[in-house]
């Protein structure tokens, strides 16, 4: 079972952004690979802390995690969530949090920072994927065509002439306290340490070109409208030999079902039956997200009765089981009657069996609503 992100960082769920950042910095320094050479357990804890911080430091990701747990980021397509971040991503995204520790540069063996140079990440792409309730119930793999920027064939890059490949520029200024030396990100290469050397025909100023690619997205069962999934590395490329691709953010759009209404993991179905079926009893075929099922309508069924089919709803995204299908029975009152039918009902108007006599077992509307949500 995956460890809770709050437990990994040792913070409470109501911790502030500053407290989360402080806790991550403490863990990252404690388990940093430079401080624990060859220690696989420390390296694993270092990665877990970065994974937890990546989610909890982002308001949108944190909100999804608080609602759905780890399942909010599971898509079967890899990515940081559930598979841990790699060292390159950690140093690229969060290296500044370490401050002056370890000399401000991290082990080159991990492909992270080197001499202040940063690893440039391409921009993310966003798409919407429409799902039916049937697809949400079972989980599905969707193949979508994505137009993304990739490095053009034949493009080459050279060391930045402004910063000599360091990604940083040094400035010396004279102050009343003497000469002060400061460093800042190179304005030419934006810290990457490289600039374009050969730009192929048809590519942009960064040597990138548009490429259409088919991407397979594995969507887990139980997702809901608005949930976002991530496919790592399927966003836009960034320029340079030390760059990493952005991500593809998949936003789920739930299609409305013709007969079923969703409420969390539960489903609702309106069933209309006739006076005769309510009085004599009947068998009805009901549509569910996994196929049709037959249910029995007992004789004497009252309008407003709710029948519950356990486990016939939708699966929980957090793998807590399946919801239920709630069938709302409505006795249909005919709007026009023949003379023969009118004569029959007029004859039965004062018949003892047709006079309402609710018993203690016949629940009121409010009791039914209470039962429905319990």
ABEGO torsion letter per residue (X at the ends): XBBBAAAAAGBBAABBAAAAAAAAAAAAAAABAAABBGBAAAAAAAAAAAAAAAAAABAAAAAAAAAAEAAAABAGAEEABGAEBBAAAAAAAAAAAAEABGGGBBBAAAGBBBGGBBBBBBBBBBBBBBBBAAAAAAEBBBBBBBBBBBBBBGBBBBBBAAAGGAGBBBBBBBBAAEBBBBBBBBAAAGGAGBBBABBBBGBBAAGBBBBBBBBBBBBBBGBBBGBBBBBBGABBBBBEAABBBBBBBBBBBBBBBAABBBBEABBBBBBBBBAAAAAAEBBBBBBBAAEBBBBBBBBGBBBGBBBBBBGABBBBAAGAEBBBBBBBBBBBBBABBBAAAAAAAAAAAABAAABBBBBAABBBAAAAAAAAAX
